[in-house]
């Protein structure tokens, strides 16, 4: 693979068991949407974490905040660990001086997803916003 530049993006199309992932630094879009219960989370998310690792290494901080939006309807326990790893890369960006934010979107009536967001909010040292959505917003 070539060296990562800020114009390179990562796009993974969604499947029934894996989320849509878009990391597009040029357009300042970073998001995961859908379901995440791949048969092998390490294999599925490996390229995503590798991309983030290179991005963190090569990123030159700017004053404009980078926001990661996570809107998962369901995720399994192996994905839960990967999400924490992913959030740690955003902590590393913040440590480099890059303003970052994580937005955790969930259906307002989904208390399990809200609780998961609260757990992540407590575990990471970056601004972490919980955003309850109503059915018509999802």
N, C-alpha and C positions, 0 to 999 in steps of 0.2 A: 504494500500500500504506500501511496505517496504521503508526504508530510501533510498534515492537516492545515488548511488555511481557513480563515473565517468564512470563506465563501462555500466551502464544502458542507453539504448537508447530509443528514441521515434520515431516510424515510423508509419505514417498514409498514406495509399494508396490513390491515387487520384481518384476522381469521376468526372463526367461532371461538377459539380458545386463546388467542393472543391479541393484544391491543394494537391499535394504530399508534405508531411512534413517529413523531416528526421533531427533529432537532435541526433547525434551520437558522444558524447564526446570522446570516445575511438579512433575514427578515425578522430576527429576534423572536422566533417562534420555537418553543420547546414544550411539547406536550405528549401525554399518553392518554389514550381514550379507548374504552371498551372493556373487555374481559381479559383476565390474565390467569390462565391455569394451563400453561404449556406442559406437555409431557416431561420436558426436561428444561427447567427454568435456566439452569446454568448455560446450556447450549443456546437457548433462544436469546437470553440477555447478554451473553458473552460479547458479541460485536457491539452492543449498545454501550457496555461499560468500557470496552476498549476505545470506542469513539470518544466517550467522555474523558477518559484518561488523557488521550492525545489533545483534546480540546483544552483541558485545564492546563496542560504543559505549555501549549503554544499560545494561549489566549493572552492578549494584552488588554488589561482592564480599561474600561471606558466609564464615563459618568452615568451612562444610561443603564438602568437596571435590567437584568435578565430575569425573566419570570418563567418558572416551570409550572405548567398546569397539569394536574393529575386528575382525571375524571374516569375512574374505574368503577364499573358496576359490580364487579366481583373479582377477587384475586385469592389465590391459594397461599398456603404458608411458605412455600418455597419462593413465591414472588415477593412475599413480605420482606424477606431478607434482602432480596435484590433491590427492592425499593429503598431500603435504608442505605445500601451501598451507593445507589444513584444519588440520594440526597446528600451523602458525604462528599460527592464531587462538587455539588453546589456550595457546600461549606468550604471546600478548598478554593473555589473561585472567590468566595467572599474574603478568605484569608489573603488572597492575592490583591485585594483592594477593589474587586468587582462587586458593585451592589447587586444582590440577588434576592429573589423572593420565590417561595413555593406556594401555590394555590391548590388546595385540596377541595375539589368539587364533589358533592355527593347529594343524593336525594334526601330532602329534609326528613322524610320518615324512615330512612335507613340508619337506624341507631348503631348498627355494627360498623358501618362505613364511617360514621361520625366518630365513634370510639377509636377506630384505627387512625383516623386523622389526628385525633387528640394525642394518641400515643406517639405518633411521628413528630407532632409539634413539640412535645416534651423532650424528644430524643435528639433533635437537631438544633444547631445554633445559628439558624438563619430565620429571617422573617417568614412565618408560616401562617397563611390565612386559610381558615376553614370557611367554605362557601356553600351554604345549604341551597339546594335548588328545589323548585317545585316541579311537578310532573310536566307542566307546560313549558318549562325552561330546559328540560333535560334533552 
